[in-house]
Structures are given as structure tokens and as C-alpha cells.
Amino acid sequence: MKNILLSALLAATHLLASAQTTNNLNLSEYGSGASSYGIAYGAPGVLGIPIRFYPNEKTALQIGTYLSGTPVYTAFDELEVKTGFAFAGSATFFGAKSYKSHKEKIKRHGFTLKAGHQFGEFSTSYIAGGWAVETFKKRNKNRSFIFELGLGGYVPHWDNTDAFYQDPEFTPTLMLNFHWNWYGKKSRISETPAPISGVEQFRDTATQHPRITFRTGLNISKLWEIGGSDELRSDEKTWWAKSMPVALAYEMPGNTPGHAFTLELSRVSKGFRDKTETTNNGSTTKSRTDLQMRFLQIAGLKTLPLGPQERKLRFHAQGGVFIAYATVARWKSRSVFKDDDTKRWTRQITKIKFGSEFGQLNANRFDAGLMAGAGVSYPVGYGRITFDARFSFGAMNLEKTKSEDPELKLPSLHTRDLALMVGYSVPISR
């Protein structure tokens, strides 16, 4: 009985000592440097030297150069990794630090967003996002380990001129990073609390200043048949086509916080993907054809706040109209022939002229319709990082061909798009 009481007393003493240690520990001293450097290993981006800057205690902005790898598939469905040098950046948003007394470690959790580009023959961009955790040992205030886990994808930009490789396309990937980090000696913490800077005041006064926003991301599109005679409707199944849009927006604030009107100019590809498979005498041919119409698009959007606008993390909804003009169109086709002995792969890109003659695309070059979505923004540096998801529907019929039979009517073709966009918004003076 005495042994049990003694063990309980020792345990209580240990807990009390741990609590006193936690109370006496100044967590703000851990990672208090204004910048840091490190070594990172993982994916996407294989091995690199990142440099971080800390505008405040909970935000980390990172740039770095990496030895990177791009996944490429051969015509025989074999995976090859093409290496090259990449430049990448990221933004990480952390929560409050906490002390784990039993491990004598300080941790903070957050989420991170990354983007990078690998240069060279197999030029490829990548985007990723997910969970991040930074860990300090109690005895090391200026050294940490960062673990990141999430999802991302590769967006290829290289043109395939070699039939040995398959047509490049968006490839999803796992984000898995290990980062050893050393903080600099220059501290971000001053002896007296610093007043709110002019940059912070200017950045957050959304109701007083217009804003310029640059956006990019992933757009998936598919043409939609509406109406028409059953005899002329297509029975073939089509698939979503992928592209990487770029946009520049000008936001005019309203009189109420969170309300605004936005004019956005973007370049976006719309179309569809068609897949076929035929079998003959033991051989198989698989074909895939993409129709890509590249549009120059202008959108007018009304922004409405969702929830309080005094917080740093602000949600919003958007809705409006767009008008677009097709500047170029092309067919991208790929076929794979396979039997017991051989496997051949062919690829072709054909630019198409708009018109009604044979071999031309008899389509309406103008499109217009409705757009709606929602998003979120968070202050980083001089401006705010934005994330938006939008759906748009084209109200104009792209089909210009007329039926030769007056009793039959061709179905109308309309665009459908889902865009996932990341951007950076900067306030400007009037």
C-alpha cells in the first residue's frame, strides 16, 4: 500500500513539474527568426534548398530551387522520371504552438500551398496543398523539422514530338515532404509591441481600395448537347478536357465590407475528349481525341461576403456573366495499336480554321453565359491569397451546321466548365 501511495505521489509531482515547466516556457521564442533556410526532400520537387520569410508568427512564405522530377509515360505504359531544375514557392499558415511535456517538444499545425515549375525539355508545373506540422525540440529554439502531407498534380507544358512518349496530361500526385529548417539570428520579435504597420492597414482596408488579382489553376470542360432530334443526337460518350487558365482581375469595392464588383480577363481552353476502342482479330486500337478551343474571356462578377469580414480568413460567393471569343482551335489525337507481338503509338496535333468548308470547324467563335462560385482569402504579405471554385455554363449555341432535312434539328452545343483557381490579390490606391 505504501508503494502504491509513493508511486502516485511521484506521478503527481512529475505532472506538477511538467505544468510548471509549461507555464515558464516562452513559446514565442521558438522559431522567432525573421527568416530561415533549410534542406527539403520529398515530392513534388525532389531535393532542394528552401528559404523562408515570416511576415508574422503564423505565416511562412517560401522560395527555393530544387532538383525535380516529372513523370512521363512511354507508349508501352512504362513510367519514366525526367529530372531537371525547378523553381518553387509556397505559403504556410500555422496555428498556435503547443508544448508536449512527455516528449519535450513544441509543435504547431497548419496548412500549406505550393506551386513550382520545372524547366527544360520536359517543362512542367506542379501545384499541391495539404497539412503541415513543425516540431521544435525544447533545447533547440532556432532549429525545427517540418513534415507536410497532402495532394497535388503535375501540369505538363511540353509538346510531344516523339512517338515513344504518350501525350502529356495532368497527373495527380501525393505531396510528401521532409524539411529540416534553421532560423536566422535576426529576431522577428521586438522588445516592445510594434504598432500596426501601414502595409497591414492598407492591405486589409478592402472597402477603401480597389484590388488587382492574378489567378491560375485547373479548368475542366465538356460540351453539352441540348434539344435536337433524337436521330441527330450523338450516342458517343465524351469526357472532360483539362487545361491551365490564366486570369487578371480588377476588383472595385462596394460601400459595404465584403461587397465588390470584379472585371476579369482570362485565357481559357474549352472543349471535350472523345475515346474509342476497337478490336479486330486479336489486335486492339485505342484512340483519344481532344477538341480544344482557346477563348479570350471577359467576366463581370458580383462578390458577396459569407460570414464576418473582420477575420483574417474570409469567405465569399461570386456570380455574374461572361463573354468569350475563340482565338484558335485544334484537334489533339493519340492512338495505340497493340497485338500479341507489337505495340505502336501515334500522335497528331492539327490546328483547325473556323469556317464551313471541308476540314474546317463550323462553330460559333463567340460564347457567353453565366458563372457562379465561392472562395476564401487569407492575408499574406502585402495582399491576400485567394482560392476560388467556379462553375460556368455557356448559353450560346456553338453549333453552326444546319440540318439538311427540314424536319430534323441538330442539338445545340453549350460549354460547361469547372475552374479551381488560386491567386494573389493586391490593393492599389485610387
N, C-alpha and C positions, 0 to 999 in steps of 0.2 A: 504493500500500500504506500509506503514511504517512497519507493522507487517511482510509482506512478505519479504521485504528487510532485516529486522532484523533476520528472520529465515534463509535466505540464507547466511547472514554473519556469523551466529553461526555455520552453517553446514560447511562452508569453513574453519572456524577457527578449527573445530574439525578434518577435514581432514588434515589440515596443521600440527596440533599437532600429529596426528597419523603418518604422514610421518616422522616428526622429531623424534618420538619415534622409528620408524623402523630403521632410519638411525643411531640412537645412540645405538641400541640393538646389542650386540655381540652374534650372533647366535652360534658361535663355543663354547661358554661356556655352552651351553645346551647339556647334555649328553657327557661331556668331560672326564668322568672317563675311566680308562683302563679296568675296569670290572664292572659287576653289578650282582645282584641277584634279584629274583622275585618269584611271585606266578602265575601259569598259570592254566587256566580252559578251557576245550573245547574238541575237537576231531580232529584227533586221539590222544590218550593219554588224560585221563580224568582230573586228578588233579596232579600237580607236582610242584617241586621246581627247576626251571632252573637257571643256572649260565652262564653268557655271558662274552666273551672276545672280545676286539675291537682292531685288529691289525692296523686299520686305521679308519678315521672318518666315512667312508661309509660302513664298513663291520663289521658284528656281527657274531661271532661263539658261538654256544650254546650247552651245555650238561646239562643233568638233569635226575632225577629219577621221575617216575610217577606211580600213581595208574591208571592202564589202563584197558580197556575192549575189548574183542574180540567177534564179532558177530558169533553165531553158530545157525544153523537151525536144528530143530528136523525133524523126519520122517513125522511129521504132519504139516510141513511148519510153525512151530511156532518159533519165534526168541527168543533166549536166549543170554544174555551177560555174558561171563565168565571173571571175574575180575582177575587181577594179577599185579605184579610189572614189570615195563618196564624201560629200559634204552634207551634214545633217544638223538639225536643230530640234529643240524640244522645250516644252513648258510643263512644269510640275507644280501642282497645288497641294500643299500639305495641310493637315490638321494640327492640333496641339500636340506637344511632346508629352510622353508619359514615361515614368520610371518603373522598371521591372526589378524589384529588390532581390528576388531569388536568383536572378541572372546577372544582376548589377549592370543592366543595360538600359539605355534610353532609346525609345522608339517613337517614330511618328509616321502615320499612314497618309496616303493621298492618292491622287490620280494624275497620270501623265499622258501627254500627247506628243507624238513625234512625227517628223517629216524629213525626208532626205532624198538625195539624188546621186546615183552612181554614173560617172562619166565614162566615155569610151565607146567601143564598137557596140556593146550591148547596153546602151543608155537606158536607165530605168529609175523611176521614182518609187518611193515607198512611204506609206503612211501607217501609223499604228497608235494604239491607245490602250490604257488599262490601269491596273493597280500598281502602286509603288510604296515601298516601305524603306525608311532609312534608319539604320541602327548605329548607335554610339556605344562604345564601352565606357564605363564610368571613369576610367583613368585617362581616356583619350578624348579631350573636348574638341579637338580640331581634326579628327580622322573618323570617317564613317564608312559603312558599307550599305549600298543601295541595291535592292532587289526589285525587279519590275516584271510583271506578268500580264499579258493581255493578248489582243488580236490586232492584226493589220493585214496589209496586202501590198503586192508589187504591181506598179503600173508601168508597163514597158513602153518605150518610145522608139525603139529601133525598128528599121524596116528589114524584113526578111528577104534577102536576095539569094539565099542558099536553100535549095530544096531539101537539104539534110535536116533542117530545123522546122519545127511546127510554127504555125502562125502565132506571134506573141499575143498574149491576152492577160487580163487581170488575174493574179494568182494570190489567193489568201495565204496567210502565214501566221505562225504563233510568235508573239512578242515575248522573248525570254532574255533578260539582261542581267548581268552581274557587273556592278560598278564599285570600284574602290576609289574613295574620294578623300582629298586632303584640302582643308580650308586654309586660306591665306591669313597672314598675321593682322592685316588691316581689319579692324572690327567694324561691324555694321551698327553696333550699339554705342551710343554716346552716354556720357555721364548724366546729362540732363535730358529729359524728353524733348525731342525735336518737334517744332511746330509743323503743322500740315503743310507740305510743300506746295508751291504754285502749280507744279505738274499734276499732283493728285487732285487739287481743287479744279484745275482746268479739265482734267481727264473725266471727272465724274459729273460735271455740270452738263448733262445731256440735253437739258431743256433750254440751254442758253447758246449752244454752239452746234453748227452743222458738223457732219462727220463724213469721212471718206473711208470706204471699206474695200479691201481686196479679198476675194474668195476663190477657192478652188476645191476640188473633191472628186466625187464619183457620180456620174449620171447614167442611169439605165433607162432605155426607151424601147417602145414597141408600138407599131402601128395597129390601129383598131378598126375593124370593119363594122360599119353601122348601116342597117337597112339593106336595100337592094333585093333583086330577085334571087331566089334560092339556087337557080341554075347557074348563076354567075358568082356566087359566094365561094371563096376558097375553102377547100377541105383540109389543106395542109396546116400543120401546127407550126407556129412561129415562136421564136424565143426572144428574150430580152437582149438587146445590144448594149455594150458598155462603152463609155468614153470619159474623158477627163476635161470638164469645162473650166474656164477661167472667167472671172467677172470682176467688174469695178463698179462700185455703187456710191451714190451721193445721197446722204440722209438729211432731210430737213426736219428739225424738231418741231413738235407741236407746243401748244400752250400748257398742256398737262404732262407731268413727268411720265415717260414711257411711251407716249404717243409720238408718232413720226410718220412722214411720207418719204419713200425711197424711190429713186430712179436708178435702175441697174442696167448696165451694158455688159453683155456676156457673149462668149463664143461657145456654142454647144452643138454636139452631133446628135441627130435623131434618126431613127430607122428601125430595123428589125434584123433578126437572124433566122435563117432557114436551114434545116438539117434534113438530109436524106440518106438512106441506106438501101443498097440493092445487093442481091445475092444471085450468082449465076454459076452453075457447075462447080461449086465448092469455093469460088472466089467471092470476096466481099469488097464493095466500094462504098466508102463513107464520104459524104460531101457536106460542106458547110459554107454558106454564102451569107455575107453581111451586106445590107444596104445602109450606107452612111450618107446622110445629108447634113452638111455642116451649115449651121444657121448663125447669123449675126442677130442677136435678140435684145430687145429693149423691154424692160418690165417696170410697171408702176405699182408699188406695193404700199399698203397701209399697215403700219405696225401698231399693235395694241399690247399693253402690259398684261402679264399674267402674274399676279401676286405683287407684294411690296417691291418698290423700286429703290428703297433706301439700302437694301442689302447689296453686298458685292456680287453675289450670284443672282442674276436677273433673268427671268423667263419672259418670253414674248410670243405672240402669234402674229402671222402675216397673211395678207390676202390681197389680191389685185388682178391685173390683166397684163398680158404680154403681146407683143407683135414681133415677128421674126421674118428674116429673108434668107433663103438658101443661097449661099455663095458658091458651093461646089458639091458634087455628088460623086460617089464611087461605089463599085462593087468589089468586095474582097472575098475571094473564093479559095477554098482548100479542099483537096480530095486525097484520100488514102486508099490505094488498091492493095489488097492482101489475099494471098492464097497459101497453099502449103509450102511453097518454095520461095516466094519473093514477097517484097513489100515495097511499094513505090508511093511517093508522096509528091504532089504537085500543088503549086500555089500561084495565084494571079491577082493583081490589083488593076482594075480598069476604071479610069475616070470617065464619067458619063456627062454628055452635054444635055442640057434641057431642051426639049423640043418634041415634035410629033413624028419625026422621021424615024425610019428603022434604025435600031441600035441606040436611040436616044431615050431619055427618061421623060415621059409625058406627064409631068407632075407640076402642081402649083408651087411656085417658089415662095409664096407668101403663106405665113401661118400666124394665127392669133388665137388667143383663148384665155382661160382662167388659171390662176396659180394660187395655192394656199399651203400653209405650213406652220411650223413652230420652231423655236430655237431657244438658246440660252447664251449668255455672255458673262465674262468674268474679267476684272481689271488686271492687266499685265503691263508694267512699264508705263509708257505714255498713253496707251489706248486700252482697248478691250479685245480679248479673243472671243470670237463668235462661232457657234455651231448651229447649223440650220438643216432641217429636213423639209423638203417641199415636194408637192405633187402638182403637176400641171397637165391640163387637158386642152388640146388644140380643137377649137370649134370650126375651123375652116377645112374644107374637103381638099385633100392633096391630089385626089384622082381627077385628071383632066380628060381621060379617054371616055368616049361616048359609046354606048352600045349600038351595034348596027341593027339590032332588032328593036323597033319602037315599043314592043310590048314587054321587053325586058329592061331592067335597070341595074346598072353596076352599083355595088355598095360604095358608100363614101368611106374614105380613109382619113383617120384622125390620129394625131400624135398623143402618146401618153408617156410621161416622164416622171421619174422619181430621182431627185437630186439630194445627195448628202454632202453638205458644204462646210468647210472650215475657213475662217477668215480672221482678219485683224482690222479693227476699226479705230481710226484716229480722229480726234476732234480738231476742227480748224476754226479760226476766228472769222467773224462775219466780215 
